[in-house]
Amino acid sequence: MLASHRPATQTVGILGGMGPAAGADFARLFVQACGERMAQLGIPVHDQAYPEHWLAQVPIPDRTNALGDTRQGAHQPAEPMLQATGRLAALGARAVAIACNTAHAWHGLLQQRFPQLVVLHGVQEVVAGLAARQVRGVGLLATRGAYDAGLYQGELERAGIACCLPSVAEREELMQGIYDGVKAGDYALARERFGSVALALQQRHGIGTLVMGCTEIPLALEESPALPGLSLVNPSAVLAAALARQAYLVDTVPAAA
């Protein structure tokens, strides 16, 4: 007689370090998403039911600055991202999530270099979720690099979703909140800067949905009670759920008797 059944899982990886607080928070969101996935599949939740997962927290050059500096020999994040992904693959990862929105500018390179992996595209996961909910327009808070690269704008346009962007001055407020706020440990400053731009977008465009398109933004903005009428979308949570779906297979296999 079989003693029990354990879920069939596959090893997954998280490419973090951009910044470290966001990578650590992504791991938390992934564990939470695994619990929710187990509930969906009718799998009893216990320590041994969680999949093997690896978090690579490596120093990676600034993505926004790299996108704005195309000089030959400029310090780019591609090589350390490739090296870290290679380590995750060597550890047995079958799918990898990039715990940084702006770093998705290098998604194609990672997927091309590691065809044996499923390198999840967080921006596409977010847009697919918005389309499924029939959201027609959103406000976007992101880094200067993400705006300039059009990471979200292009995907949203293809899905027929209007994208409302902050002004140039408001984008600088966001960068202050990211660098002088979250990355420096001043969450009060970050909350004030992010909240100010969010309210400006809401008042100017009448939006009801806000995409927090930088992993640092939810670390401060989700705690703010001053955003009535706004539905906040955390791309990290969306991507963590997608990684959990990759980690769990529907079938179960018998545990050792």
KOLGUVEX-480016 format. One record per residue (C-alpha): residue number from 1; x, y, z. Coordinates in Angstrom, 2 decimals. Each point is the difference from the previous one (the first is absolute). Layout:
% residues N
(r NUM, (X, Y, Z))
...
//
This chain:
% residues 257
(r 1, (0.00, 0.00, 0.00))
(r 2, (1.26, 3.50, -0.84))
(r 3, (0.74, 2.05, 3.08))
(r 4, (-0.81, 3.33, -1.64))
(r 5, (0.34, 1.98, -3.16))
(r 6, (2.32, 2.90, -0.58))
(r 7, (-0.45, 2.59, -2.75))
(r 8, (2.06, -0.35, -3.15))
(r 9, (2.11, 3.12, -0.20))
(r 10, (2.89, 1.33, -1.99))
(r 11, (2.85, 2.16, 1.24))
(r 12, (-0.30, 3.71, -0.76))
(r 13, (2.27, 3.00, 0.43))
(r 14, (-0.28, 3.68, 0.85))
(r 15, (2.44, 2.47, -1.53))
(r 16, (0.27, 2.66, 2.70))
(r 17, (2.42, 2.61, 1.30))
(r 18, (-1.76, 2.90, -1.78))
(r 19, (-0.18, 1.14, 2.82))
(r 20, (0.48, -2.58, 2.72))
(r 21, (-3.07, 1.09, 2.01))
(r 22, (-2.20, -0.51, -3.06))
(r 23, (1.57, -3.42, -0.65))
(r 24, (-0.63, -1.08, 3.58))
(r 25, (-3.58, 1.25, -0.21))
(r 26, (-0.50, -1.92, -3.23))
(r 27, (1.05, -3.20, 1.77))
(r 28, (-2.65, 0.73, 2.65))
(r 29, (-2.62, 0.58, -2.68))
(r 30, (0.99, -3.24, -1.73))
(r 31, (-0.41, -2.05, 3.19))
(r 32, (-3.41, 1.64, 0.51))
(r 33, (-0.95, -0.77, -3.62))
(r 34, (1.04, -3.63, 0.49))
(r 35, (-2.40, -0.31, 2.92))
(r 36, (-2.80, 1.42, -2.14))
(r 37, (0.92, -2.32, -2.88))
(r 38, (-0.09, -3.03, 2.29))
(r 39, (-3.46, 1.04, 1.18))
(r 40, (-1.15, 0.25, -3.63))
(r 41, (1.33, -3.49, -0.73))
(r 42, (-1.35, -1.52, 3.19))
(r 43, (3.47, -0.73, 1.34))
(r 44, (0.39, -0.02, 3.82))
(r 45, (2.31, 2.83, 0.98))
(r 46, (3.07, -1.08, 1.94))
(r 47, (3.71, 0.76, -0.08))
(r 48, (0.90, -2.90, -2.27))
(r 49, (-2.64, 0.97, -2.58))
(r 50, (1.83, 3.18, -1.01))
(r 51, (2.13, -0.26, -3.13))
(r 52, (3.76, 0.29, -0.07))
(r 53, (0.80, 3.60, -0.87))
(r 54, (3.16, 2.03, -0.12))
(r 55, (0.46, 3.76, 0.41))
(r 56, (3.06, 1.51, -1.69))
(r 57, (0.76, 3.31, 1.72))
(r 58, (2.95, 1.32, -1.99))
(r 59, (1.36, 3.54, -0.47))
(r 60, (-1.35, 1.13, -3.37))
(r 61, (0.76, 3.45, -1.48))
(r 62, (-2.80, 2.55, -0.04))
(r 63, (-2.49, -0.82, -2.75))
(r 64, (-1.32, 3.51, -0.59))
(r 65, (3.48, 1.50, -0.34))
(r 66, (1.03, -2.83, -2.31))
(r 67, (-2.95, 0.59, -2.33))
(r 68, (1.02, 3.64, -0.26))
(r 69, (3.69, -0.74, -0.65))
(r 70, (0.61, -1.81, -3.27))
(r 71, (3.75, 0.76, -0.20))
(r 72, (2.18, -2.94, -0.90))
(r 73, (1.46, -1.46, 3.17))
(r 74, (-2.53, 1.67, 2.30))
(r 75, (-0.72, -2.08, 3.09))
(r 76, (-3.09, -1.93, -1.02))
(r 77, (-2.10, -2.42, 2.07))
(r 78, (-0.27, -2.66, -2.71))
(r 79, (3.10, -2.02, 0.92))
(r 80, (-0.69, -0.39, 3.75))
(r 81, (-3.65, -0.78, -0.79))
(r 82, (1.13, -2.72, -2.41))
(r 83, (2.47, -1.40, 2.53))
(r 84, (-2.61, -0.11, 2.77))
(r 85, (-2.55, -1.65, -2.30))
(r 86, (2.62, -2.58, -0.93))
(r 87, (0.51, -0.79, 3.68))
(r 88, (-3.74, -0.46, 0.46))
(r 89, (-0.09, -2.33, -3.00))
(r 90, (2.93, -1.97, 1.43))
(r 91, (-1.95, -0.41, 3.24))
(r 92, (-2.80, -1.66, -1.95))
(r 93, (-2.39, 2.90, -0.54))
(r 94, (-2.45, -0.60, -2.84))
(r 95, (-1.66, 3.43, 0.15))
(r 96, (1.37, 3.38, 1.11))
(r 97, (-1.68, 3.25, 1.03))
(r 98, (1.80, 3.35, -0.27))
(r 99, (-0.68, 1.95, 3.20))
(r 100, (0.38, 3.40, -1.69))
(r 101, (-2.31, 1.72, -2.46))
(r 102, (2.65, 2.06, -1.82))
(r 103, (2.26, -3.06, -0.38))
(r 104, (-2.62, -1.46, -2.34))
(r 105, (1.70, 2.09, -2.68))
(r 106, (2.49, -2.92, -0.06))
(r 107, (-2.65, -2.74, 0.09))
(r 108, (0.51, -0.96, -3.64))
(r 109, (3.75, -0.42, 0.52))
(r 110, (-0.49, -2.25, 3.03))
(r 111, (-2.60, -2.15, -1.76))
(r 112, (2.16, -0.30, -3.11))
(r 113, (3.09, -0.98, 2.01))
(r 114, (-1.91, -2.55, 2.11))
(r 115, (-2.57, -1.64, -2.30))
(r 116, (-0.33, -2.92, 2.44))
(r 117, (-1.56, 2.36, 2.56))
(r 118, (-3.36, 1.72, 0.10))
(r 119, (1.03, 3.58, 0.70))
(r 120, (-3.28, 1.56, 1.07))
(r 121, (-0.86, 3.43, -1.39))
(r 122, (-1.45, 1.94, 2.92))
(r 123, (-1.32, 2.89, -2.08))
(r 124, (-1.93, -2.34, -2.29))
(r 125, (-1.41, -1.83, 3.03))
(r 126, (-1.28, 3.30, 1.43))
(r 127, (-1.55, 1.13, -3.28))
(r 128, (-1.65, -3.39, -0.53))
(r 129, (-1.56, 0.27, 3.46))
(r 130, (-1.28, 3.51, -0.68))
(r 131, (-1.48, -1.10, -3.33))
(r 132, (-1.71, -2.96, 1.65))
(r 133, (-1.62, 2.42, 2.46))
(r 134, (-1.01, 2.24, -2.95))
(r 135, (1.87, 2.98, 1.41))
(r 136, (-0.07, 2.77, -2.62))
(r 137, (2.52, 2.45, 1.42))
(r 138, (2.72, 0.17, 2.63))
(r 139, (2.46, 2.40, 1.53))
(r 140, (3.62, -1.12, -0.02))
(r 141, (2.59, 0.68, 2.68))
(r 142, (3.44, -1.21, -1.11))
(r 143, (3.66, 0.91, -0.37))
(r 144, (1.31, 2.45, -2.55))
(r 145, (1.60, -2.93, -1.80))
(r 146, (-3.26, -1.95, -0.21))
(r 147, (-1.81, 3.04, -1.40))
(r 148, (2.74, 0.75, -2.54))
(r 149, (0.14, -3.65, -1.13))
(r 150, (-3.80, -0.14, -0.30))
(r 151, (-0.09, -3.32, 1.87))
(r 152, (-3.59, 0.35, 1.13))
(r 153, (-1.31, 2.47, -2.56))
(r 154, (0.52, -2.32, -2.96))
(r 155, (-1.55, -3.04, 1.66))
(r 156, (-2.97, 2.02, 1.27))
(r 157, (-0.60, 1.55, -3.42))
(r 158, (-0.01, -3.43, -1.66))
(r 159, (-2.64, -1.10, 2.52))
(r 160, (-2.14, 3.08, -0.67))
(r 161, (0.59, 1.45, 3.48))
(r 162, (0.59, 3.74, 0.31))
(r 163, (3.11, 0.93, 2.00))
(r 164, (0.15, 3.30, 1.89))
(r 165, (3.53, 1.18, 0.79))
(r 166, (1.38, 2.51, 2.52))
(r 167, (1.51, 3.27, -1.13))
(r 168, (3.77, 0.41, -0.23))
(r 169, (0.07, 1.72, 3.41))
(r 170, (-2.16, -2.75, 1.51))
(r 171, (2.35, -2.65, -1.36))
(r 172, (2.82, 1.70, 1.88))
(r 173, (-2.11, -0.21, 3.16))
(r 174, (-0.31, -3.73, -0.56))
(r 175, (3.75, -0.37, -0.46))
(r 176, (0.55, 1.88, 3.26))
(r 177, (-2.40, -2.35, 1.72))
(r 178, (1.82, -3.02, -1.41))
(r 179, (3.61, 1.07, 0.58))
(r 180, (-0.14, 2.44, 2.94))
(r 181, (-3.00, -1.82, 1.46))
(r 182, (-0.22, -3.79, -0.19))
(r 183, (3.58, -0.75, -1.04))
(r 184, (1.28, 2.31, 2.77))
(r 185, (-2.43, -1.36, 2.60))
(r 186, (-2.10, 3.19, 0.24))
(r 187, (-3.44, -1.50, -0.53))
(r 188, (-1.84, 3.13, 1.19))
(r 189, (1.60, 2.02, -2.81))
(r 190, (-0.78, -2.74, -2.50))
(r 191, (-3.63, -0.19, 1.10))
(r 192, (-0.42, 3.76, -0.36))
(r 193, (1.58, 0.13, -3.48))
(r 194, (-1.85, -3.04, -1.37))
(r 195, (-3.31, 1.06, 1.50))
(r 196, (0.30, 3.53, -1.38))
(r 197, (0.51, -1.22, -3.56))
(r 198, (-2.74, -2.63, 0.31))
(r 199, (-2.54, 2.60, 1.13))
(r 200, (1.07, 2.38, -2.78))
(r 201, (-0.62, -2.71, -2.60))
(r 202, (-3.36, -0.84, 1.52))
(r 203, (-1.14, 3.62, 0.06))
(r 204, (1.28, 0.77, -3.49))
(r 205, (-1.26, -3.12, -1.80))
(r 206, (-2.72, -1.44, 2.25))
(r 207, (1.72, -3.39, 0.09))
(r 208, (-1.18, -2.77, 2.30))
(r 209, (2.96, -2.38, -0.43))
(r 210, (3.65, 0.71, 0.72))
(r 211, (2.87, -2.27, -1.07))
(r 212, (2.95, 0.24, 2.39))
(r 213, (2.55, -0.78, -2.68))
(r 214, (3.16, 0.00, 2.13))
(r 215, (0.65, -2.60, 2.67))
(r 216, (0.90, 2.69, 2.56))
(r 217, (-3.31, 1.87, -0.34))
(r 218, (-2.30, -2.59, 1.65))
(r 219, (2.40, -0.21, 2.95))
(r 220, (-1.16, 3.49, 1.00))
(r 221, (-3.20, 0.79, -1.88))
(r 222, (-2.05, -3.03, 1.01))
(r 223, (0.15, 1.26, 3.59))
(r 224, (-1.52, 3.37, -0.93))
(r 225, (-3.66, 0.55, 0.99))
(r 226, (-0.18, 3.25, -1.98))
(r 227, (-0.96, -1.46, -3.38))
(r 228, (-3.78, -0.45, 0.10))
(r 229, (-1.62, -1.35, -3.14))
(r 230, (3.24, -1.37, -1.43))
(r 231, (0.56, -3.70, -0.61))
(r 232, (3.74, -0.66, 0.37))
(r 233, (1.57, -2.66, -2.21))
(r 234, (3.25, -1.46, 1.36))
(r 235, (1.87, -1.59, -2.93))
(r 236, (2.19, -1.92, 2.45))
(r 237, (-3.05, -1.76, 1.42))
(r 238, (-1.27, -0.76, -3.52))
(r 239, (3.38, -1.40, -1.04))
(r 240, (0.33, -2.00, 3.24))
(r 241, (-3.35, -1.66, -0.75))
(r 242, (1.19, -0.83, -3.52))
(r 243, (3.17, -1.56, 1.42))
(r 244, (-2.08, -2.05, 2.44))
(r 245, (-2.03, -1.33, -2.94))
(r 246, (3.25, -1.06, -1.64))
(r 247, (1.19, -1.66, 3.19))
(r 248, (-3.09, -2.18, 0.53))
(r 249, (-1.13, -2.64, -2.41))
(r 250, (-3.63, -1.10, 0.22))
(r 251, (0.80, -3.67, 0.56))
(r 252, (1.26, -1.38, 3.28))
(r 253, (2.47, -2.78, 0.57))
(r 254, (-0.01, -2.51, 2.85))
(r 255, (2.30, 0.73, 2.90))
(r 256, (2.23, -2.73, 1.30))
(r 257, (-1.93, -2.48, 2.14))
//
